[in-house]
Amino acid sequence: MKPFVYNVIPKERFVYRIKIEETGEYCKNGNNEPCECGTLGWANILMDNCKMKYPNKTLVLIKEKYNVKR
């Protein structure tokens, strides 16, 4: 476990998620969790996968802040 460093501002972390525009729900994976990833490159691959899964829906890629509790 890394020690806590004082006087350092924690870096903001972002996550990419895919939302179905018509329903406002997030696309789900096989474990019934929202599909999310940390980089734009993987988000584009995930978007292509979700387009095959939901062919008649409008999908939107969203970049959100990822809150990590210490």
KEBARO-76590 format. One line per field, with one value per atom (N, C-alpha, C, O): residue number from 1; chain; atom name; z, x, y. Coordinates in Angstrom, 3 decimals, padded with zeros to 6 digits. Layout:
N
num <- [NUM / ...]
chaine <- [A / ...]
atome <- [CA / ...]
zz <- [Z / ...]
xx <- [X / ...]
yy <- [Y / ...]
***
This chain:
70
num <- [1 / 1 / 1 / 1 / 2 / 2 / 2 / 2 / 3 / 3 / 3 / 3 / 4 / 4 / 4 / 4 / 5 / 5 / 5 / 5 / 6 / 6 / 6 / 6 / 7 / 7 / 7 / 7 / 8 / 8 / 8 / 8 / 9 / 9 / 9 / 9 / 10 / 10 / 10 / 10 / 11 / 11 / 11 / 11 / 12 / 12 / 12 / 12 / 13 / 13 / 13 / 13 / 14 / 14 / 14 / 14 / 15 / 15 / 15 / 15 / 16 / 16 / 16 / 16 / 17 / 17 / 17 / 17 / 18 / 18 / 18 / 18 / 19 / 19 / 19 / 19 / 20 / 20 / 20 / 20 / 21 / 21 / 21 / 21 / 22 / 22 / 22 / 22 / 23 / 23 / 23 / 23 / 24 / 24 / 24 / 24 / 25 / 25 / 25 / 25 / 26 / 26 / 26 / 26 / 27 / 27 / 27 / 27 / 28 / 28 / 28 / 28 / 29 / 29 / 29 / 29 / 30 / 30 / 30 / 30 / 31 / 31 / 31 / 31 / 32 / 32 / 32 / 32 / 33 / 33 / 33 / 33 / 34 / 34 / 34 / 34 / 35 / 35 / 35 / 35 / 36 / 36 / 36 / 36 / 37 / 37 / 37 / 37 / 38 / 38 / 38 / 38 / 39 / 39 / 39 / 39 / 40 / 40 / 40 / 40 / 41 / 41 / 41 / 41 / 42 / 42 / 42 / 42 / 43 / 43 / 43 / 43 / 44 / 44 / 44 / 44 / 45 / 45 / 45 / 45 / 46 / 46 / 46 / 46 / 47 / 47 / 47 / 47 / 48 / 48 / 48 / 48 / 49 / 49 / 49 / 49 / 50 / 50 / 50 / 50 / 51 / 51 / 51 / 51 / 52 / 52 / 52 / 52 / 53 / 53 / 53 / 53 / 54 / 54 / 54 / 54 / 55 / 55 / 55 / 55 / 56 / 56 / 56 / 56 / 57 / 57 / 57 / 57 / 58 / 58 / 58 / 58 / 59 / 59 / 59 / 59 / 60 / 60 / 60 / 60 / 61 / 61 / 61 / 61 / 62 / 62 / 62 / 62 / 63 / 63 / 63 / 63 / 64 / 64 / 64 / 64 / 65 / 65 / 65 / 65 / 66 / 66 / 66 / 66 / 67 / 67 / 67 / 67 / 68 / 68 / 68 / 68 / 69 / 69 / 69 / 69 / 70 / 70 / 70 / 70]
chaine <- [A / A / A / A / A / A / A / A / A / A / A / A / A / A / A / A / A / A / A / A / A / A / A / A / A / A / A / A / A / A / A / A / A / A / A / A / A / A / A / A / A / A / A / A / A / A / A / A / A / A / A / A / A / A / A / A / A / A / A / A / A / A / A / A / A / A / A / A / A / A / A / A / A / A / A / A / A / A / A / A / A / A / A / A / A / A / A / A / A / A / A / A / A / A / A / A / A / A / A / A / A / A / A / A / A / A / A / A / A / A / A / A / A / A / A / A / A / A / A / A / A / A / A / A / A / A / A / A / A / A / A / A / A / A / A / A / A / A / A / A / A / A / A / A / A / A / A / A / A / A / A / A / A / A / A / A / A / A / A / A / A / A / A / A / A / A / A / A / A / A / A / A / A / A / A / A / A / A / A / A / A / A / A / A / A / A / A / A / A / A / A / A / A / A / A / A / A / A / A / A / A / A / A / A / A / A / A / A / A / A / A / A / A / A / A / A / A / A / A / A / A / A / A / A / A / A / A / A / A / A / A / A / A / A / A / A / A / A / A / A / A / A / A / A / A / A / A / A / A / A / A / A / A / A / A / A / A / A / A / A / A / A / A / A / A / A / A / A / A / A / A / A / A / A / A / A / A / A / A / A]
atome <- [N / CA / C / O / N / CA / C / O / N / CA / C / O / N / CA / C / O / N / CA / C / O / N / CA / C / O / N / CA / C / O / N / CA / C / O / N / CA / C / O / N / CA / C / O / N / CA / C / O / N / CA / C / O / N / CA / C / O / N / CA / C / O / N / CA / C / O / N / CA / C / O / N / CA / C / O / N / CA / C / O / N / CA / C / O / N / CA / C / O / N / CA / C / O / N / CA / C / O / N / CA / C / O / N / CA / C / O / N / CA / C / O / N / CA / C / O / N / CA / C / O / N / CA / C / O / N / CA / C / O / N / CA / C / O / N / CA / C / O / N / CA / C / O / N / CA / C / O / N / CA / C / O / N / CA / C / O / N / CA / C / O / N / CA / C / O / N / CA / C / O / N / CA / C / O / N / CA / C / O / N / CA / C / O / N / CA / C / O / N / CA / C / O / N / CA / C / O / N / CA / C / O / N / CA / C / O / N / CA / C / O / N / CA / C / O / N / CA / C / O / N / CA / C / O / N / CA / C / O / N / CA / C / O / N / CA / C / O / N / CA / C / O / N / CA / C / O / N / CA / C / O / N / CA / C / O / N / CA / C / O / N / CA / C / O / N / CA / C / O / N / CA / C / O / N / CA / C / O / N / CA / C / O / N / CA / C / O / N / CA / C / O / N / CA / C / O / N / CA / C / O / N / CA / C / O / N / CA / C / O / N / CA / C / O]
zz <- [000.000 / 000.000 / 000.000 / 000.760 / -000.850 / -000.940 / 000.208 / 000.588 / 000.761 / 001.834 / 001.257 / 000.088 / 002.088 / 001.677 / 001.629 / 002.584 / 000.540 / 000.357 / 000.638 / 000.056 / 001.532 / 001.886 / 000.894 / 000.213 / 000.825 / -000.027 / -001.509 / -002.307 / -001.878 / -003.285 / -003.642 / -002.972 / -004.691 / -005.147 / -005.953 / -006.933 / -005.553 / -006.313 / -007.737 / -007.955 / -008.669 / -010.074 / -010.321 / -009.836 / -011.082 / -011.429 / -012.412 / -013.331 / -012.204 / -013.097 / -013.803 / -013.220 / -015.072 / -015.866 / -016.391 / -016.546 / -016.658 / -017.214 / -018.371 / -018.319 / -019.398 / -020.542 / -020.400 / -020.167 / -020.543 / -020.478 / -021.690 / -022.280 / -022.047 / -023.201 / -022.709 / -021.989 / -023.112 / -022.667 / -023.863 / -024.962 / -023.635 / -024.640 / -024.531 / -023.488 / -025.607 / -025.551 / -025.316 / -024.602 / -025.896 / -025.775 / -024.339 / -023.881 / -023.638 / -022.294 / -021.187 / -020.053 / -021.490 / -020.487 / -019.637 / -018.665 / -019.977 / -019.229 / -019.867 / -021.052 / -019.056 / -019.564 / -020.209 / -019.791 / -021.226 / -021.810 / -020.757 / -020.012 / -020.691 / -019.665 / -020.303 / -021.467 / -019.508 / -019.975 / -019.522 / -019.036 / -019.676 / -019.326 / -017.845 / -017.466 / -016.992 / -015.547 / -015.064 / -013.860 / -015.988 / -015.697 / -015.016 / -014.173 / -015.388 / -014.906 / -016.076 / -017.223 / -015.825 / -016.935 / -017.664 / -017.031 / -018.981 / -019.780 / -019.593 / -019.841 / -019.161 / -018.957 / -019.198 / -019.060 / -019.565 / -019.766 / -019.492 / -019.373 / -019.393 / -018.992 / -020.110 / -019.869 / -021.336 / -022.437 / -023.605 / -023.770 / -024.399 / -025.539 / -026.593 / -027.247 / -026.771 / -027.745 / -027.426 / -028.309 / -026.154 / -025.754 / -025.804 / -026.082 / -025.541 / -025.595 / -027.010 / -027.191 / -028.017 / -029.406 / -029.755 / -030.472 / -029.257 / -029.490 / -028.779 / -029.338 / -027.551 / -026.793 / -027.458 / -027.443 / -028.040 / -028.754 / -029.940 / -030.167 / -030.709 / -031.841 / -031.380 / -032.036 / -030.254 / -029.705 / -029.266 / -029.510 / -028.624 / -028.173 / -029.350 / -029.266 / -030.442 / -031.630 / -032.220 / -032.747 / -032.134 / -032.607 / -031.651 / -032.078 / -030.367 / -029.358 / -029.395 / -029.187 / -029.659 / -029.711 / -031.072 / -031.160 / -032.136 / -033.476 / -033.739 / -034.574 / -033.068 / -033.354 / -032.338 / -032.300 / -031.520 / -030.489 / -030.841 / -031.560 / -030.329 / -030.481 / -029.256 / -028.133 / -029.468 / -028.374 / -028.290 / -029.309 / -027.070 / -026.826 / -025.920 / -024.899 / -026.303 / -025.489 / -024.512 / -024.919 / -023.215 / -022.176 / -021.371 / -020.992 / -021.116 / -020.272 / -018.925 / -018.839 / -017.862 / -016.534 / -015.554 / -015.768 / -014.486 / -013.422 / -012.702 / -012.457 / -012.374 / -011.663 / -010.236 / -009.998 / -009.294 / -007.883 / -007.202 / -007.184 / -006.651 / -005.918 / -004.454 / -004.065 / -003.633 / -002.184 / -001.577 / -001.950 / -000.649 / 000.033 / 001.332 / 002.059]
xx <- [000.843 / 000.000 / 000.891 / 001.856 / 000.563 / 001.362 / 001.014 / -000.152 / 002.025 / 001.737 / 001.057 / 001.239 / 000.282 / -000.401 / 000.603 / 001.353 / 000.627 / 001.565 / 000.827 / -000.224 / 001.389 / 000.783 / 001.200 / 002.217 / 000.415 / 000.662 / 000.661 / 001.293 / -000.022 / -000.140 / -001.620 / -002.440 / -001.941 / -003.333 / -003.612 / -002.917 / -004.621 / -004.918 / -005.386 / -006.147 / -004.927 / -005.268 / -006.706 / -007.132 / -007.442 / -008.806 / -008.749 / -007.931 / -009.614 / -009.688 / -011.039 / -012.060 / -011.018 / -012.234 / -012.486 / -011.560 / -013.737 / -014.133 / -015.094 / -015.884 / -015.013 / -015.916 / -017.013 / -016.740 / -018.257 / -019.415 / -020.300 / -020.274 / -021.078 / -021.966 / -023.401 / -023.818 / -024.154 / -025.532 / -026.476 / -026.181 / -027.609 / -028.661 / -029.487 / -030.081 / -029.521 / -030.135 / -031.645 / -032.190 / -032.321 / -033.785 / -034.234 / -035.232 / -033.519 / -033.938 / -033.154 / -033.627 / -031.975 / -031.137 / -030.361 / -029.720 / -030.400 / -029.684 / -028.328 / -028.118 / -027.415 / -026.104 / -026.177 / -026.971 / -025.349 / -025.229 / -024.628 / -023.737 / -025.105 / -024.653 / -023.806 / -023.993 / -022.857 / -022.053 / -022.694 / -023.825 / -021.990 / -022.528 / -022.799 / -023.600 / -022.146 / -022.352 / -023.400 / -023.547 / -024.126 / -025.160 / -024.582 / -025.235 / -023.350 / -022.698 / -022.575 / -022.520 / -022.529 / -022.357 / -021.030 / -019.998 / -021.066 / -019.844 / -019.045 / -019.553 / -017.807 / -016.970 / -015.517 / -015.113 / -014.729 / -013.298 / -012.583 / -013.217 / -011.267 / -010.489 / -009.861 / -009.389 / -009.840 / -009.206 / -010.178 / -011.108 / -009.943 / -010.815 / -010.702 / -011.692 / -009.507 / -009.331 / -010.190 / -010.850 / -010.183 / -011.022 / -012.491 / -013.336 / -012.808 / -014.206 / -014.751 / -015.913 / -013.934 / -014.389 / -014.635 / -015.586 / -013.788 / -013.987 / -015.252 / -016.037 / -015.447 / -016.636 / -017.896 / -018.937 / -017.809 / -018.947 / -019.339 / -020.527 / -018.353 / -018.650 / -019.335 / -020.257 / -018.888 / -019.490 / -020.937 / -021.818 / -021.175 / -022.532 / -023.460 / -024.660 / -022.924 / -023.750 / -024.267 / -025.378 / -023.452 / -023.918 / -024.963 / -025.890 / -024.810 / -025.727 / -027.077 / -028.122 / -027.053 / -028.259 / -028.342 / -028.071 / -028.709 / -028.644 / -029.651 / -029.380 / -030.791 / -031.829 / -031.859 / -032.825 / -030.829 / -030.776 / -029.726 / -028.769 / -029.910 / -028.921 / -028.018 / -028.486 / -026.730 / -025.771 / -024.917 / -024.550 / -024.611 / -023.823 / -022.650 / -022.828 / -021.462 / -020.271 / -020.129 / -020.121 / -020.017 / -019.979 / -018.691 / -018.299 / -018.043 / -016.849 / -017.269 / -017.721 / -017.114 / -017.541 / -016.369 / -015.403 / -016.470 / -015.485 / -015.647 / -016.762 / -014.532 / -014.537 / -014.109 / -012.959 / -015.000 / -014.720 / -014.210 / -014.880 / -013.022 / -012.433 / -012.431 / -011.887 / -013.041 / -013.062 / -011.787 / -011.336 / -011.205 / -009.991 / -010.354 / -009.474]
yy <- [-001.172 / 000.000 / 001.238 / 001.319 / 002.191 / 003.409 / 004.351 / 004.466 / 005.027 / 005.989 / 007.228 / 007.567 / 007.885 / 009.102 / 010.247 / 010.449 / 010.991 / 012.095 / 013.405 / 013.677 / 014.204 / 015.484 / 016.563 / 016.437 / 017.602 / 018.770 / 018.420 / 019.113 / 017.379 / 017.014 / 017.025 / 016.396 / 017.738 / 017.788 / 016.520 / 016.249 / 015.741 / 014.528 / 014.857 / 015.800 / 014.078 / 014.275 / 013.822 / 012.774 / 014.627 / 014.234 / 013.072 / 013.054 / 012.127 / 010.985 / 011.008 / 011.373 / 010.609 / 010.595 / 009.192 / 008.397 / 008.903 / 007.620 / 007.906 / 008.849 / 007.087 / 007.202 / 006.163 / 004.985 / 006.604 / 005.709 / 005.967 / 007.047 / 004.960 / 005.075 / 005.059 / 004.151 / 006.082 / 006.233 / 006.079 / 006.547 / 005.422 / 005.320 / 006.602 / 006.878 / 007.378 / 008.704 / 008.637 / 009.479 / 007.665 / 007.589 / 007.297 / 007.853 / 006.443 / 006.037 / 006.737 / 006.805 / 007.254 / 007.885 / 006.890 / 007.289 / 005.604 / 004.569 / 004.314 / 004.574 / 003.801 / 003.423 / 002.042 / 001.200 / 001.810 / 000.476 / -000.442 / -000.033 / -001.672 / -002.620 / -003.709 / -004.062 / -004.242 / -005.355 / -006.667 / -006.665 / -007.772 / -009.079 / -009.256 / -010.110 / -008.463 / -008.537 / -007.545 / -007.335 / -006.937 / -005.940 / -004.702 / -004.088 / -004.338 / -003.127 / -002.162 / -002.606 / -000.854 / 000.091 / -000.144 / -000.366 / -000.094 / -000.216 / 001.068 / 002.162 / 000.938 / 002.108 / 001.753 / 000.598 / 002.771 / 002.573 / 003.893 / 004.942 / 003.829 / 004.981 / 005.787 / 006.898 / 005.258 / 005.983 / 006.138 / 005.349 / 007.162 / 007.424 / 006.336 / 006.007 / 005.770 / 004.698 / 003.486 / 002.939 / 003.061 / 001.936 / 002.314 / 001.464 / 003.566 / 004.011 / 003.891 / 003.526 / 004.190 / 004.041 / 002.578 / 002.265 / 001.681 / 000.253 / -000.214 / -000.980 / 000.245 / -000.111 / 000.428 / -000.230 / 001.616 / 002.212 / 001.344 / 001.113 / 000.855 / -000.022 / -001.300 / -001.786 / -001.843 / -003.048 / -002.793 / -003.618 / -001.657 / -001.328 / -001.029 / -001.290 / -000.486 / -000.247 / -001.540 / -001.589 / -002.605 / -003.916 / -004.490 / -005.178 / -004.206 / -004.732 / -004.005 / -004.623 / -002.692 / -001.861 / -001.169 / 000.029 / -001.891 / -001.310 / -000.191 / 000.672 / -000.169 / 000.824 / 001.957 / 002.719 / 002.083 / 003.117 / 004.165 / 003.878 / 005.382 / 006.446 / 006.419 / 006.607 / 006.188 / 006.077 / 007.337 / 007.923 / 007.740 / 008.944 / 008.574 / 007.910 / 009.007 / 008.788 / 009.953 / 011.114 / 009.634 / 010.654 / 010.515 / 009.411 / 011.643 / 011.673 / 012.246 / 013.388 / 011.433 / 011.843 / 011.779 / 011.047 / 012.554 / 012.469 / 011.140 / 010.681 / 010.541 / 009.255 / 009.530 / 009.902 / 009.357 / 009.647 / 008.386 / 007.353 / 008.492 / 007.380 / 007.743 / 008.776 / 006.894 / 007.126 / 006.575 / 005.492 / 007.309 / 006.840 / 006.196 / 005.735]
***
